[in-house]
């Protein structure tokens, strides 16, 4: 996440190995989505929610229209975030 911070300048151009050319503003939106979902999942864990409860709570729902159609389904992304946070 810290590495992404330095690439979020709106003038920064990103040419990925796959996918379309994007810019720092788009990367910032992606970064902010990850941070928001992480914080939501962390709060749910802190309140005692199980993995199933967190997934059912759909912490990505307001991002799914934009980000939820890639190779990783929103539910799987939430499970990965949950596992990473529980492992800390």
N, C-alpha and C positions, 0 to 999 in steps of 0.2 A: 504494500500500500504506500509506503514511503517513497518507493521508486516512482510510482505513478504521479505523485505530487509534482515532481519536477517537469513532467510532460504535459501539464494541464493548461499551459498558456494558450490562449485562443489563436495565436499566430503559428503555433507549432504544427507542422504537418507530419502525419504518420502514414507510412506506406507499409502495410502489413504483407507478410508472405502470402496470406490468403485473405480475400475480402477486399472491400473497397477502401480507397484512400480516405482518411479521416483527419481530424484536427484535435488540438488540445482541448477545445470546448467539449467535444463529444467524449473524449477520454475522461474529462472532469465529471461529466454526467454519469458515466459508467462507474467511476471511483465513488461518487457520492451515493449511488445505488447500493454498492457493496457495503459501504460504511453504514448506511441506514439499515439494511437488512441485518448486518452483523449486530448492530445495537438493539434492534428489535428482538432478535433471537436471544441475545445475552439477557435482556430483560425478562423474557419468558422463562429462560433457564433459572434465573435468580428467583423468580416467583414459584419455582417448583414444577414447571411443566415438563412432561416427558417429551421424547422425540416425536411421538405420534401426536401429542397435543400441539407442539410447535408447528408441525407440518399442517395439521388441521386448521391452525390459526392463520394460515396463508400470509406470512409476513412479507411476501413479495407481490401481493395482489395488485397494488397500484403501479408496479413496474412491469407486470407480465405482458401487457400489450406491446411494450417496446422491447423488452429484453427476454421474454419468456419463450421465444420460438427458435432457440439455437439447438445445439447438440445436447445440451443439458437441460432437462425439464425443470421447472421451478421447484417441484417437490424434491428432486435430487439435489439441487443447489442448496436448499434449506437443510437437508440431511447432512450435507458436507459441512456447512457452516456450523450446525449443531455439534457434529463430531469434533470439529476443530476446537470449538470453544469448550466442550466438555473435557478435552484432552489437556487443557491448560492447567 
